[in-house]
Amino acid sequence: MPVSTINGISLGYEVTGHGEPVVMVMGTGASGRAWHLHQVPALVAAGYQVITFNNRGIPPTDACADGFTIDDLVADTVGLVEHLGLGPCRFVGTSLGAHITQELCLARPDLVTAAALLATRGRKDVLRRFRDRAERELHDSGISLPARYAATIRAMEFLSPATLNEDKEIQDWLDVFEVSPATAAPGYRAQLGVEMAPDRLTAYRSIRTRCLVIGFADDLILPPHLSREVAEAIPNARFVEIENAGHYGYMERPDHVNAELLRFFGQN
């Protein structure tokens, strides 16, 4: 993964394929490499150039352990686009990455021709605020959960019952989760500290970018009704709900997600 100095930090990124650019923005705690399992091959095969990167907090991008804001993450994304000389391009973001993309549509609409927003929200409800605090408290406590227990909880939180109830499929997921637990690194903690305003839905009514909002029907982390609210706030947005998919829906149901992305980008 190449590393360049962008927006005052070292930022790791990858460029794959040739054609019109698509910038993919990952969620909390994950590397941009997660997109390469399913989405990057599909987009490259369709004739796009795909840019993935690690948000600050995720190596080899600087940890920035003292903390940062959503505005910093937006500025990093802008800096990468300008560093690569991409000009206006398509964006895909999931979870925190979708939040970054939404704010980018407001801050620099000139850089965004179309935006796909996966598993997103425009406000924090009581449960999500409580969970965010709980995640930070668990991290700060120094408690290390046994790998098998942590894998079980992660699967139950992030995957659909359709996956959980298929023995072969869920065993594969559990094996991956057990050997790649959520990191305790300072950069990850800094990502957990990124706050969004209590309600950005009013602000999102000013977005003029053409948007596709994808909600995952079984998402416990960011339920689809929160994504639907974002689609209803953005004047030029369409909402799609994908069945049998949890928060990791882009990996659980990649064929459905990829089909929606290609259909959406093909209309641009």
Secondary structure, 3 states (H helix, E strand, C coil): CCEEEECCEEEEEEEECCCEEEEEECCCCCCHHHHHHCHHHHHHHCCEEEEEECCCCCCCCCCCCCCCCHHHHHHHHHHHHHHCCCCCEEEEEECHHHHHHHHHHHHCHHHEEEEEEECCCCECCHHHHHHHHHHHHHHHHCCCCCHHHHHHHHHHHHCCHHHHCCHHHHHHHHHHHHHCCCCCCHHHHHHHCCCCCCECHHHHCCCCCEEEEEEECCCCCCCHHHHHHHHHHCCCEEEEEECCCCCCHHHHCHHHHHHHHHHHHHCC
